[in-house]
Amino acid sequence: MPVPAYVPAAPVSAGYYPYNAYSGAMPTASPVMAAPNYSAAGYNPAAGVPALPLAYQDPMATGQDTPTAMPAQTGCASGACNTGCCPTDCRSPWYGGAAGLVLFRAQSDPFHFNFESTTPGVCIMRSDDPALFGDNWGGQVTLGRRVGCCGNGAVEGTFWAVDSGESCIDTILPGQFLNTTIGLDNPSGGPNLMLGGNTLDFWFDGAQAQRLHRDSDIYNAEANGLYWVTAPGGQNRLALGLLGGFRYFHFDETLRYGSLRPGGTFGGNGGLDEAWMNFGAQNDLFGGQVGARALWAATERLGVFLSPKVGILGNVVEQHTLIYRGDGLTALDLKSTDGQVAVLGELDAGLNYALTPWCSVFGGYRVLGISGIGLADDQIEGNVHFTDEILDVNTNGGLFLHGAFFGMMFNY
């Protein structure tokens, strides 16, 4: 998915042989070009390094704008593709690709849900249990187009998404009973919440077993413009570019805390033996971002890339607190929304290898952090009757993701 950088109109160095990526043909070398035999045994690329190595293929931006391509010039000296400012690439200006992602999430601050009924000081079930933070698998796609004089700029769009699935832990103590740490009695002395004709302590204290689920969805869409400030040429193997654009980021997670009456089973008896508390937080972030790309050609085909980005985004956060019986009967259903300014930072780094002038494979590592975000854990209050506090959305959390990406990109 090459996105060519600006190439100054200067005499090419001896030993530079432009790979004709448009037709695959090997053009006749001009008097100033010593054309090395790429197929000859013992050929040493270092003895006549191409001014624009194939390693300047784009590693696909990995959905998140990793360095975009710098293809070799394609033998347009005849002027067929010359725009008047400099020789340009003859191939299509469109590029795109796809990648797989696996992201890991840092654990949240712990909330303690329960304890054995005779030992209230010893908490058992915690929201930061590692079993609740599984791998987030997903994928991404990118589509872009080179623009500007000699293709020294580009516009591109990227979408990626990951899904954690649903993680679950159980607390079962044979011969013992579990109580919740969440307050169930009305501290003002007013009436208590009722569920199925019983107060909530009937459901969440003296339980045979308790269960905690975590589920989250993350997806990202962005559109960026890219301008290459410096381009490779001669013995220069480094390309530097600036980017800016618009980003949308969605993060939605739910914690489900369930309690089972003695003699029952989760999912049995039509849900009449179990009760649940759901704590949800949905974040929709949107705004501008800026960043950079650096790409260094280690060899003719192997490139190293680095791409930092930072954005100041508006965040619309919705919390949803729900208490219900397993058959859907509801005791409490509260929703509220708040706005927050969030800061998002991201860094992609890795390697790409040009298989041909039209196709590259790449892999690397991504680190992403966000402040000013609502987490499901942070929406839990100490008492279910604190409705004002429940409706006051907590948006001072942080999200940290890191993991690997791998894929392939093409120039059409």
Secondary structure, 3 states (H helix, E strand, C coil): CCCCCCCCCCCCCCCCCCCCCCCCCCCCCCCCCCCCCCCCCCCCCCCCCCCCCHHHCCCHHHHCCCCCCCCCCCCCCCCCCCCCCCCCCCCCCEEEEEEEEEEEECCCCCCECEEECCCCCCECCECCCHHHCCCEEEEEEEEEEEECHHHCEEEEEEEEEEEEEEEEEEEECCCCCEEECCECCCCCCCCCCEECCEECHHHHEEECEEEEEEEEEEEEEEEEEEEEEECCECCECEEEEEEEEEEEEEEEEEEEEEEECCCCCCCCHHHCCEEEEEEEEEEEEEEEEEEEEEEEECCCCEEEEEEEEEEEEEEEEEEEEEEEECCCCEEEEEEEEEEEEEEEEEEEEEEEEEEECCEEEEEEEEEEEEEEECCCHHHCCCECCCHHHHHCCCCCEEEEEEEEEEEEEEEC
